Amino acid sequence: MEALTTNGITIGVESFYQKKHSNPKENRFIHSYQVTISNEKESTVQLVSRHWYIVNAPGVTREVSGEGVIGKQPTLSPGESHRYVSWAPITTDIGKMYGYYTFKDIETNEMFLVNIPEFRLINPGILN
């Protein structure tokens, strides 16, 4: 698992190759990833939006952004965590993802960014 703390929020990410849904002959490699968001601040925060960079082996980058995560904008009190699972397709055996979330401090209405650690998307079949 990759983890990173920014502005009092820790993001942990673990990725999983989805062989059943992938088709290497068609250059379709599907990966799921589990994200854990932990509020280590002394104030309540809300995740407002996401911005992802999805990069394949030659470096072609696709950007994805939008409100919340999987249709939710979770609010986290101090010490609380939120976990979700999502997925991403890439066109090569190896790639990576990284990005950032925009959060709002509920008490001050201040908006701030939280970095998502870079993590690898790897078809384990190429490692042998």
N, C-alpha and C positions, 0 to 999 in steps of 0.2 A: 504494500500500500504506500502511496505517495501522500505526504501531508505537508501543509504549509499554514502558518498563522500570519494574518495581516490584520492590523487594526483591531485586535482582540477576538477575531473570528478564526477558528481553525477549520480548514477544509481537508478532508481525507478522501482519496479516490483510489478505487481498485477496479481494474478492467478485466474482462473475460471474453475470450474469443468464442463466437457462436458458430461452431462448425456446421450444425444442423441447418442454419439459415444462410450460410455462406455458399458461394459458388465460384471457386478459383478460376474455372474455365471461362467464366464471364466477368472476371476481375471484380467480383463482389465479395468483400470481406466484412462481415458484420461483427461488431463488438458491443457488448453491453458494459456498463460501468455503474458502480455503486458509489454514491457520494454521501459523506457524512459531514454535516455542518454543525459545529459546536460553538455556542456563544460563551466566550470566556470574559466578556465585558461585565461591568457592573450595572449595565442598563439594558433594557429590552430593545431588541432590534427586529426589523422586518426585511426579508429578502424581497427586493422590488423587481430586479431584472437580471438577466444573464447575458453573457457574450462569450462565445466559444470560437476558438481557432482549431480547425481540424485539418491536419497536414498529412499528405501521403508521402511515399518514399522519395519521389523526385522533387518534393518541396511545394507542390501545388496546394494552396491553402484555400479552404472554404470557411467563411464566417457565418455563424448562426447566432442570432440574438432575439430576444423577446422578453415578455413579461414573465416573472416568476420562474418556477421549475415545474415541469409536468403539470401545468395548469394551476399551480398553487403559489401563493406568496406567504410562506410560513412566517409567523411571529415567534421569536425565541426569547424567553426570559433568561436572565443570567443563569448559567449552568445547564441550560437545556440544549438538546441536539435535535436535528431533523435529518432523516435518512431517506434517500430515494434512489431508484434505479432507472436508467434510461439507456439509450443505445445510439450507435452511429455507424454508418456504412463508410468504407473507404475502398479505393480501387486498386490497392497494392497490398502485398503481404505484411508490410510494416508501415506504421504511421505513428502519429502522436496527436494529443489534444492538450490544450491549456486555455486559459481565459480568465474571466473575472466576473464577479457578481457585484451588483449595486445594492447596497443596504441603506435603510433609513433607521436612525436612532429615534425611537418612538418618543423619548422624553424631550429631545432638542430639535427634532425634525431635520437634523443634519444628515445629508446623504454622504456616503463614503464607499470606496471600492475595496473589495476583498479579492485577492488573487487566488486563482485555482491552479494548483501545482501541475506542471507538465507531467503527463503519463504516457506510456507507450501502448500502442495497439499492435499486437504481434500475433501472427498466425503461428502457433507453436510448431506446426509441421515443417517450417523452414529452419528450425533450430537443430534438427537432427541430421 
